[in-house]
């Protein structure tokens, strides 16, 4: 019997797959009621649902072969602790899926830029004529690829530290580390633990595989590279490398060979160039022809909620960067804009140290800061005295205040540096609400473009 802990999208997908394999599944969730479980799962005679408390009181532990835990469930959860005390393996859905998948996998991890990188990688590979499954931390659970009607040439998988912390033998033909900034310390406790969770993407590679490590700025790159067992492919922006791929003078090089110009790539921000560089590197390593990769550059677009320009009102640009849930990603967003910024921060903080934003606050680019939500008082402590700041409760109040502070030629940037979980179910819901608030400004009679 397998235990599935957590019945969000990942847990449901894992349970459904195991039932198709004719296995018994005991599922539990701290918040979900049994009536909300999909009917096809609930009616299967091999499926059983119970609360974690009942499980701990009545479970037949010797009959349990494995626990499949959903991303983000804390390591201190009583079910996980009880399982580990009894030496029952705890794995992620990623580990389960890779046991059955036959097509090669490209795994991408990092603190920032994962979703954009995997999205662009998929687009370039598909342009080359290949069938590509995109999933993992963003998109569909990887295990859903096994029930898809089509056969895939490649799988492109976004991997969080939560998922990687519970792999065992999962192998990625191309393993990518984009960067590392302090994140999810409420789960990992220390940045060191966070590093080792991310590093697991490399541990099962073979010598014929590739490890793409971004050396653009991260001080962690050398540590990751020392763990590589496969072929190390360094990449960097604005650094000349003797091997690997790099951007110099707005061109992509491989070693000394210029490959193509980035003159047709128009998205703002050096971080977007890094994401593009990694996506192009992956594609070329996978066998995409140089001409095909070059043709793809001009067609790439940013994802929703990632430094997305949603409109203009009275000469003020509004950018939705709701996906930025850490100070480091907010810093990158501010640096990407060339105009003065009214910065909206807030939500529920994942960490209690916002000193990463010190240089951002002191750069002269930020005219004022509006902070909303549960962690507003914590964030305010890191705003220097000379910088105008306003504390409000809701995002609606924040947008109104930011509008009143901005002038023609400025940008209002929602880049919260926090999760959305105090007032929204997801960063997408928060970003959609920001869009609506901006569109309400548009309906006042001034064109959005």
Protein Blocks (a to p, Z undefined) as FASTA:
>chain_A
ZZdehjafklmmmmmmmmmnopacddddfkbcfklpcfklmmpmkbccddfklmmmmocf
klpmbdcddehiafklmklmmmmmnopacddfklmmmmmpmbdcdddedjehklmmmmmm
mmmmmmnopacddehjeocdfklmmmpfbdcfbdcddddfklmmmccklccfbacdfbdc
dehklmnopaklmmmmmmmmmmmpcfkbccdddfklpmklmmmmmmpcbdcddddehiac
fehjddeehiacehjbcfbdcklpcbgcjklmmmmmmmmmmmmmnopafklmmmmmmmpc
cdehiapafbdeehiacddfkkpmcfklmmmmmmmpcbdcdddeedjdfbfcfklmmmmm
mnomambdcdedjklmmmmmmpcfklccdddfblmlmmmmmmmmpcehiacdddehpafk
lmpcbfklmmmmmmmmmmmmmmnopafZZ
